Amino acid sequence: MGGAFLAAAVLARLGGRIGLPTIPLFILAGILLGPHTPGVVIVHDPHDLEMLSALGLVLLLFYLGLEFHLDDLKAGGRRMALAGGLYLTLNVGAGLGFGFALGWGTSEALVLAGVLGISSSAIVTKVLVDTGRLGNPETRPILGIIVVEDVFLALYLAALQPILSGADSLSSAVLDGGKAFGFLLLLALAARFGTRVVSRLFHTRDDELLVISFLGAAVFVAGVSEWFGVADAIGAFMVGLMLGSTASGERILKLVHPLRDAFGAIFFFAFGLSIDPGDLPTVWVPVLLAVALTLAMNVLAGLGAARIYSFGPGPAANISTTLLARGEFALILATMAAAAGLDERLSPFIAGYVLLLAVLGPLAAGRSHRLARVLPSWTTGPRGGDGTGGGTMSPREQVPA
C-alpha cells in the first residue's frame, strides 16, 4: 500500500510539471507496477486492495454529493436544464448508439452510454482552476451542466444496478428496480426534508468526532444501499447530499478532502492493476472511434450551450473542451461491469478511453482558442465575448445561475 501511494505520488509530480491531470497517472502507475507488466511488481493480486479501492469509490461519490446542492437546480433555471439536457442527450445518446454498434451486448451498450456520456467533474474543476477561467461567463453553464450530470448520475446508477445484477425475469427486474428506486427515494426525501434532524445529529465542535461520524455514515449507507440493489457509490452520494446542506457541511467538505484524495488515488491505482496492457491493442480501434465521437458531440453541445446563453465562438470552444475529459465515473462503471461479469473487453476499452481523454481534455482546454477560430459566430448580446477574460468570482457567485 505504501508503495502504491509513493508510486502514484511520483508519477503525479512528474505529470504535474507538464500540466497533466492526476487521474490517468494514477491508473498508469497501477498498470506499470501491476502483475501484468514486466519489471517491478508492487501488488501481485489486485484483490489485495479491493476494500481500500471500494472506500476510495465511496469517498469520491460522497464528496460529489457534498458539492451538490438541491438549491442549485432552482438557481440554475431553465437555461441550465436546457444546456445540461442537450449535453446529456448528445453524449449519452451517442454512447448508447456506439455501444449497440460494437455488438458487445445490451448491458454493455448501457454501460458505454454512461462511459461516453458523463464528463469528469474532478478534471473539469481542475481545468477551470488551472486555466484561470473561474471568472469567465461560460463557467456558469459549465458548472450547470455538471450539476445536471450529477442528477442524471444518481438516476442512471439506480436504474443500471438491477440490470447488471442479472435479474432472471421481467417481474424480478421490476421488483429489483422498484426496491432500488424506493430506497433512493427514501434517501432523497431525507436529504430534502431531514436537514434539521441530520444537522443536529452530526453537530460537534470536535473535528475527530465529526470525521468518524460522517465516514461511518457514508460507508454504512453505502453498504445498506447494496442490499436494496442501489450501487454503494450512489448511497454515499446521497449521504453527501444530506450532509452538504447541514450547518457542518463546509467543515465536512474540508475534512473529507484529503481522505478523498488519498483513497481516490488507491481506487484509480487499483483499477490500473486490473488492466493488462496486452489487451489494449485489441480495443484501440473502438477507443479511437469513441474519442472522435466524443470530440464531435462535445463541440455540438458547446455550440448549443453557447446559443442558449448567447455566447460567441470563444466561450463555445471553452465549454466544448473543458467538459471533454472522462474520469472517475467511467471507472466506476468499469468496476460495476467487471463485477457483473460483462464482456472482458469493456475494462481495457474504458481504461484506454479514459487515459486518452484525461490527457487530451486539459491539453485541448488550454488551446481552445484554436477551435474558436473555426466555430460559427452567432453572438446576440453583450455576454457573447471571446471567453478570454472575465475577472473573478466569489465562491457563491460560482454557483450556476
C-alpha positions in Angstrom: 0.0 0.0 0.0 2.9 2.3 0.8 4.5 1.6 -2.5 1.2 2.3 -4.3 0.9 5.7 -2.6 4.5 6.6 -3.4 4.4 5.4 -7.0 1.2 7.4 -7.6 2.7 10.5 -6.0 5.9 10.3 -8.0 4.1 9.9 -11.3 1.6 12.7 -10.4 4.5 15.0 -9.6 6.2 14.3 -12.9 2.9 14.8 -14.8 2.1 18.0 -12.9 5.3 19.5 -14.4 3.9 19.2 -17.9 0.3 20.0 -16.9 -1.3 16.5 -16.9 -4.1 15.7 -14.6 -3.5 13.1 -11.8 -6.2 10.5 -12.7 -4.6 9.0 -15.8 -1.2 9.0 -14.0 -2.6 7.1 -11.0 -4.0 4.5 -13.5 -0.7 4.4 -15.3 1.1 3.7 -12.0 -1.1 0.7 -11.4 -0.5 -0.6 -14.9 3.3 -0.3 -14.7 3.6 -1.8 -11.2 0.9 -4.4 -11.5 1.1 -8.2 -12.2 0.6 -7.8 -16.0 3.6 -5.7 -16.7 7.3 -6.9 -16.7 9.6 -5.4 -14.1 8.9 -4.3 -10.5 5.6 -5.6 -9.2 4.3 -4.0 -6.0 0.9 -5.7 -5.9 0.6 -9.3 -7.3 -3.1 -9.6 -6.7 -5.4 -6.6 -7.4 -7.9 -8.1 -4.9 -5.4 -7.2 -2.1 -6.5 -3.5 -2.4 -10.2 -4.3 -3.1 -11.5 -2.9 0.2 -9.4 0.2 0.1 -10.4 0.7 -3.6 -14.1 0.4 -2.6 -13.5 3.0 0.2 -12.0 5.3 -2.4 -15.0 5.0 -4.6 -17.4 5.7 -1.7 -15.4 8.8 -0.8 -15.3 10.1 -4.4 -19.1 10.0 -4.7 -19.6 11.2 -1.1 -17.5 14.3 -2.0 -19.6 14.9 -5.1 -22.7 14.8 -3.0 -21.3 17.4 -0.6 -20.6 19.7 -3.5 -24.0 19.3 -5.0 -27.0 21.2 -3.5 -30.7 20.8 -4.4 -30.9 24.6 -4.4 -28.6 24.6 -7.4 -31.4 23.3 -9.6 -33.6 26.3 -8.6 -30.8 28.7 -9.1 -29.8 27.3 -12.4 -33.2 27.8 -14.0 -34.4 26.9 -17.5 -31.2 27.6 -19.3 -29.1 25.3 -17.1 -31.6 22.5 -17.6 -31.6 23.1 -21.4 -27.8 23.1 -21.6 -27.4 20.1 -19.4 -30.2 18.2 -21.1 -28.7 18.9 -24.5 -25.2 17.8 -23.4 -26.6 14.5 -22.0 -28.8 13.8 -25.0 -26.0 14.2 -27.4 -23.3 12.3 -25.4 -25.3 9.6 -23.7 -27.3 9.0 -26.9 -24.1 8.8 -29.0 -22.6 6.4 -26.4 -25.7 4.2 -26.4 -25.7 4.0 -30.2 -21.9 3.4 -30.2 -22.4 0.5 -27.7 -25.0 -1.2 -29.9 -22.9 -0.7 -33.0 -20.0 -2.5 -31.3 -22.3 -5.5 -30.8 -20.9 -6.5 -27.4 -24.4 -6.8 -25.8 -27.3 -4.8 -24.5 -25.9 -4.5 -20.9 -22.5 -3.4 -22.3 -24.2 -0.8 -24.5 -26.0 0.7 -21.5 -22.7 0.9 -19.6 -21.0 2.5 -22.6 -23.8 5.1 -22.7 -22.7 6.3 -19.3 -19.0 6.0 -20.0 -19.2 8.2 -23.1 -21.9 10.4 -21.7 -20.6 11.8 -18.4 -17.6 14.1 -18.0 -15.2 14.1 -15.1 -16.2 16.7 -12.6 -12.8 16.3 -10.9 -10.9 17.1 -14.1 -13.3 19.8 -15.2 -12.8 21.6 -11.8 -9.0 21.3 -12.1 -9.1 22.6 -15.7 -11.1 25.7 -14.7 -8.7 26.5 -11.9 -5.5 25.8 -13.9 -6.7 27.9 -16.9 -7.8 30.8 -14.7 -11.4 30.8 -16.1 -13.4 30.8 -12.9 -14.4 34.4 -13.7 -15.4 33.7 -17.3 -19.1 34.0 -18.2 -19.1 30.5 -19.7 -18.1 29.0 -16.4 -21.7 29.2 -15.2 -23.1 26.9 -17.9 -20.2 24.6 -17.5 -20.9 24.2 -13.7 -24.6 24.0 -14.5 -24.0 21.1 -16.9 -22.0 19.3 -14.1 -25.0 19.8 -11.8 -27.4 18.2 -14.3 -25.0 15.4 -14.9 -24.9 14.7 -11.1 -28.7 14.4 -11.0 -28.6 12.1 -14.1 -25.8 10.1 -12.5 -28.0 9.2 -9.4 -30.9 8.1 -11.5 -28.8 6.3 -14.1 -26.9 4.2 -11.5 -30.1 3.3 -9.7 -31.6 2.1 -13.0 -28.5 0.3 -14.1 -27.8 -1.7 -11.0 -30.8 -4.1 -11.3 -29.9 -4.7 -15.0 -26.3 -5.6 -14.2 -27.4 -7.8 -11.2 -28.8 -10.2 -13.8 -32.5 -10.4 -12.9 -33.8 -13.6 -14.4 -37.3 -12.4 -15.4 -39.2 -9.2 -16.1 -41.1 -9.4 -12.8 -37.9 -9.8 -10.8 -36.3 -7.0 -12.7 -39.3 -4.7 -12.0 -39.1 -5.8 -8.3 -35.4 -5.1 -8.1 -35.9 -1.8 -9.8 -38.8 -0.8 -7.5 -36.7 -1.7 -4.4 -33.8 0.4 -5.7 -35.9 3.4 -6.6 -37.8 3.2 -3.4 -34.7 3.2 -1.3 -33.3 6.0 -3.5 -36.5 8.0 -3.0 -36.2 7.5 0.8 -32.7 8.9 0.8 -33.8 11.8 -1.5 -36.6 12.7 0.9 -34.3 12.5 3.9 -31.9 14.9 2.0 -34.7 17.3 1.2 -36.7 17.3 4.4 -34.5 15.9 7.1 -31.7 18.5 7.1 -32.5 19.9 10.6 -32.5 16.4 12.2 -29.3 15.3 10.4 -27.7 18.6 11.3 -28.4 18.1 15.0 -27.1 14.5 14.9 -23.8 15.5 13.3 -23.2 18.8 15.1 -20.0 18.8 17.1 -17.0 21.1 17.5 -14.6 18.2 17.7 -13.1 17.5 14.2 -12.2 14.0 15.2 -15.7 13.1 16.2 -17.1 14.7 13.0 -14.7 12.7 10.8 -15.6 9.5 12.4 -19.4 10.3 12.2 -19.5 11.3 8.5 -17.2 8.5 7.4 -19.2 5.9 9.3 -22.5 7.2 7.9 -21.2 7.2 4.3 -19.8 3.7 4.5 -22.7 2.3 6.4 -25.4 3.7 4.0 -23.2 2.6 1.0 -23.3 -1.0 2.4 -27.1 -0.9 3.1 -27.6 0.5 -0.4 -26.2 -2.7 -1.9 -28.9 -4.7 0.0 -31.6 -2.7 -1.8 -30.0 -3.0 -5.3 -28.6 0.5 -5.3 -24.9 0.9 -6.1 -22.9 1.6 -3.0 -21.4 4.6 -4.6 -24.8 6.3 -5.1 -25.7 5.6 -1.5 -22.6 7.5 -0.4 -23.5 10.3 -2.9 -26.9 10.7 -1.2 -25.3 10.9 2.3 -23.1 13.6 1.0 -26.2 15.4 -0.4 -27.8 15.2 3.1 -24.7 16.4 5.0 -23.8 19.1 2.5 -26.9 21.1 3.4 -26.3 21.0 7.2 -24.5 23.5 9.4 -21.5 21.2 9.4 -21.4 20.9 5.6 -18.5 23.3 5.0 -16.3 21.7 7.7 -17.1 18.2 6.4 -16.1 19.3 2.8 -12.7 20.4 4.1 -12.1 17.4 6.4 -13.0 14.8 3.7 -10.9 16.4 1.0 -7.6 14.7 2.0 -9.3 11.4 2.6 -10.9 11.6 -0.9 -7.6 12.4 -2.5 -5.7 9.6 -0.7 -8.2 6.7 -1.1 -9.3 8.0 -4.5 -5.7 7.6 -5.7 -5.8 4.0 -4.5 -9.1 3.5 -6.4 -7.5 4.7 -9.6 -4.3 2.8 -8.9 -6.2 -0.5 -8.2 -8.1 0.0 -11.5 -4.7 0.2 -13.2 -3.7 -3.1 -11.6 -6.6 -4.9 -13.2 -5.6 -3.7 -16.7 -3.4 -6.0 -18.9 -1.6 -3.7 -21.4 -1.6 -6.7 -23.7 -5.4 -6.3 -24.0 -5.2 -2.7 -25.1 -4.2 -3.3 -28.7 -7.4 -5.4 -29.1 -9.6 -2.4 -28.4 -7.6 0.5 -29.8 -9.8 0.9 -32.9 -13.0 1.3 -30.8 -11.2 3.6 -28.4 -10.1 5.9 -31.2 -13.6 5.9 -32.7 -15.1 6.6 -29.3 -12.7 9.5 -28.7 -13.5 11.0 -32.1 -17.3 10.6 -31.4 -16.9 12.3 -28.0 -15.0 15.2 -29.6 -17.7 15.7 -32.1 -20.6 15.5 -29.6 -18.8 17.9 -27.2 -18.3 20.5 -30.0 -22.0 20.3 -30.9 -23.0 20.5 -27.2 -20.7 23.5 -26.7 -22.3 25.3 -29.7 -25.7 24.5 -28.4 -24.9 25.8 -24.9 -23.4 28.9 -26.4 -26.6 29.5 -28.4 -28.7 29.1 -25.3 -26.6 31.6 -23.3 -25.9 34.0 -26.3 -22.2 33.4 -26.3 -19.7 33.7 -29.1 -17.2 31.1 -30.5 -14.6 31.7 -27.7 -16.9 30.6 -24.9 -18.4 27.8 -27.1 -14.9 26.4 -27.6 -14.1 26.7 -23.8 -17.3 24.8 -23.0 -16.6 22.1 -25.5 -13.0 21.4 -24.4 -13.5 21.9 -20.6 -16.1 19.2 -20.5 -14.2 16.8 -22.7 -12.3 14.7 -20.1 -13.8 11.5 -18.8 -12.6 10.0 -15.5 -13.9 8.8 -12.2 -17.5 7.9 -13.3 -16.3 5.9 -16.3 -14.1 3.9 -13.9 -16.9 3.3 -11.5 -18.9 1.8 -14.4 -15.9 -0.3 -15.4 -15.8 -1.7 -11.8 -19.5 -2.4 -11.9 -19.3 -4.1 -15.3 -16.4 -6.3 -14.2 -18.3 -7.4 -11.0 -21.3 -8.2 -13.2 -19.2 -10.4 -15.5 -19.8 -8.4 -18.6 -17.7 -8.5 -21.8 -14.0 -8.7 -20.9 -13.2 -6.0 -23.5 -15.0 -3.4 -21.5 -12.3 -2.8 -18.9 -9.4 -2.3 -21.3 -11.6 -0.2 -23.6 -12.7 2.1 -20.7 -9.1 2.3 -19.4 -7.8 3.3 -22.8 -10.7 5.7 -23.4 -10.3 7.4 -20.0 -6.5 7.6 -20.3 -6.6 9.2 -23.7 -9.4 11.8 -22.9 -8.0 12.6 -19.4 -4.8 13.7 -21.1 -6.4 15.3 -24.2 -9.1 17.2 -22.3 -6.8 19.5 -20.3 -4.5 20.0 -23.3 -7.4 20.9 -25.6 -8.8 23.3 -23.0 -5.6 25.2 -22.9 -5.7 25.5 -26.7 -9.4 26.2 -27.1 -8.7 29.4 -29.0 -7.7 27.3 -32.0 -11.1 25.6 -32.0 -12.8 29.0 -31.6 -11.3 30.2 -34.9 -13.3 27.6 -36.9 -16.6 27.7 -35.0 -19.5 29.8 -36.3 -20.3 33.1 -34.5 -23.9 33.8 -33.5 -23.4 36.2 -30.7 -26.7 38.1 -30.0 -25.8 40.1 -26.9 -23.0 41.7 -24.9 -22.3 38.5 -22.9 -21.0 36.7 -26.0 -17.4 37.7 -25.8 -14.3 35.7 -26.8 -14.1 34.0 -23.4 -10.5 35.0 -22.7 -11.2 37.3 -19.8 -13.8 37.8 -17.1 -12.4 38.9 -13.8 -13.0 37.0 -10.6 -16.0 35.5 -8.9 -16.7 34.8 -5.2 -17.4 31.1 -4.3 -21.1 31.9 -4.0 -21.1 33.5 -7.4 -19.5 30.4 -8.9 -22.8 28.5 -8.4 -24.6 28.2 -11.8 -27.2 30.9 -12.3 
